[in-house]
Amino acid sequence: MSSDKDILVEEVISHYLQGSTIKEIAVVPPGSQDGKLVAIVVPDLDHFRKTGETDIHGEVEWEMAFLSQQLPPEKRIGDFVLTN
């Protein structure tokens, strides 16, 4: 049985995976960071190799901010960390 938080997280993951800089993403359900969603992001290093971009954190941050504009506030990621 899925909870509302599980459904919310799945919707958010699906939305952010549209980004070309994001290979994988895990989202921590709201409630643990002042109600903000927090994400662990695996960047798409193949994308960065192809484009020659070296500011991985900055590019992922920009793309996540862009994608966030298309979501209501409760579905926006408030903070993230990169990992491989």
DOKOLPA-164814 format. One record per residue (C-alpha): residue number from 1; residue in three letters; x, y, z. Coordinates in steps of 0.02 Angstrom, whole numbers, m for minus. Layout:
% DOKOLPA-164814
@seq:NUM&type:ala&east:X&north:Y&up:Z;
...
% end
This chain:
% DOKOLPA-164814
@seq:1&type:met&east:0&north:0&up:0;
@seq:2&type:ser&east:75&north:167&up:m54;
@seq:3&type:ser&east:65&north:320&up:56;
@seq:4&type:asp&east:41&north:498&up:m4;
@seq:5&type:lys&east:226&north:531&up:32;
@seq:6&type:asp&east:278&north:383&up:m78;
@seq:7&type:ile&east:170&north:446&up:m221;
@seq:8&type:leu&east:239&north:623&up:m200;
@seq:9&type:val&east:418&north:559&up:m202;
@seq:10&type:glu&east:388&north:453&up:m358;
@seq:11&type:glu&east:312&north:602&up:m450;
@seq:12&type:val&east:459&north:713&up:m402;
@seq:13&type:ile&east:588&north:583&up:m455;
@seq:14&type:ser&east:501&north:558&up:m622;
@seq:15&type:his&east:498&north:746&up:m654;
@seq:16&type:tyr&east:681&north:779&up:m612;
@seq:17&type:leu&east:742&north:630&up:m714;
@seq:18&type:gln&east:693&north:731&up:m867;
@seq:19&type:gly&east:852&north:831&up:m840;
@seq:20&type:ser&east:998&north:792&up:m954;
@seq:21&type:thr&east:1124&north:815&up:m813;
@seq:22&type:ile&east:1039&north:693&up:m694;
@seq:23&type:lys&east:1070&north:506&up:m712;
@seq:24&type:glu&east:989&north:448&up:m549;
@seq:25&type:ile&east:901&north:535&up:m406;
@seq:26&type:ala&east:837&north:484&up:m235;
@seq:27&type:val&east:719&north:598&up:m140;
@seq:28&type:val&east:699&north:602&up:49;
@seq:29&type:pro&east:514&north:625&up:93;
@seq:30&type:pro&east:461&north:789&up:172;
@seq:31&type:gly&east:467&north:809&up:359;
@seq:32&type:ser&east:652&north:782&up:388;
@seq:33&type:gln&east:716&north:954&up:329;
@seq:34&type:asp&east:585&north:1080&up:387;
@seq:35&type:gly&east:463&north:1004&up:264;
@seq:36&type:lys&east:583&north:1025&up:118;
@seq:37&type:leu&east:621&north:885&up:m3;
@seq:38&type:val&east:804&north:837&up:m8;
@seq:39&type:ala&east:885&north:740&up:m150;
@seq:40&type:ile&east:1038&north:634&up:m178;
@seq:41&type:val&east:1087&north:655&up:m360;
@seq:42&type:val&east:1201&north:550&up:m470;
@seq:43&type:pro&east:1253&north:664&up:m613;
@seq:44&type:asp&east:1259&north:598&up:m791;
@seq:45&type:leu&east:1446&north:602&up:m816;
@seq:46&type:asp&east:1429&north:545&up:m997;
@seq:47&type:his&east:1330&north:704&up:m1030;
@seq:48&type:phe&east:1469&north:809&up:m953;
@seq:49&type:arg&east:1604&north:718&up:m1052;
@seq:50&type:lys&east:1509&north:750&up:m1214;
@seq:51&type:thr&east:1477&north:934&up:m1178;
@seq:52&type:gly&east:1647&north:970&up:m1099;
@seq:53&type:glu&east:1562&north:1059&up:m953;
@seq:54&type:thr&east:1665&north:1047&up:m794;
@seq:55&type:asp&east:1553&north:1137&up:m667;
@seq:56&type:ile&east:1449&north:983&up:m629;
@seq:57&type:his&east:1371&north:1048&up:m468;
@seq:58&type:gly&east:1328&north:1215&up:m547;
@seq:59&type:glu&east:1248&north:1137&up:m701;
@seq:60&type:val&east:1146&north:1013&up:m599;
@seq:61&type:glu&east:1093&north:1154&up:m482;
@seq:62&type:trp&east:1038&north:1262&up:m630;
@seq:63&type:glu&east:941&north:1121&up:m711;
@seq:64&type:met&east:855&north:1074&up:m548;
@seq:65&type:ala&east:805&north:1256&up:m521;
@seq:66&type:phe&east:736&north:1262&up:m698;
@seq:67&type:leu&east:638&north:1101&up:m675;
@seq:68&type:ser&east:575&north:1160&up:m505;
@seq:69&type:gln&east:486&north:1307&up:m587;
@seq:70&type:gln&east:368&north:1183&up:m668;
@seq:71&type:leu&east:314&north:1109&up:m501;
@seq:72&type:pro&east:208&north:1170&up:m356;
@seq:73&type:pro&east:310&north:1221&up:m202;
@seq:74&type:glu&east:276&north:1060&up:m105;
@seq:75&type:lys&east:355&north:957&up:m245;
@seq:76&type:arg&east:513&north:1063&up:m265;
@seq:77&type:ile&east:679&north:998&up:m203;
@seq:78&type:gly&east:747&north:1118&up:m73;
@seq:79&type:asp&east:924&north:1049&up:m63;
@seq:80&type:phe&east:1030&north:914&up:m143;
@seq:81&type:val&east:1199&north:830&up:m136;
@seq:82&type:leu&east:1295&north:749&up:m277;
@seq:83&type:thr&east:1366&north:574&up:m266;
@seq:84&type:asn&east:1433&north:444&up:m385;
% end
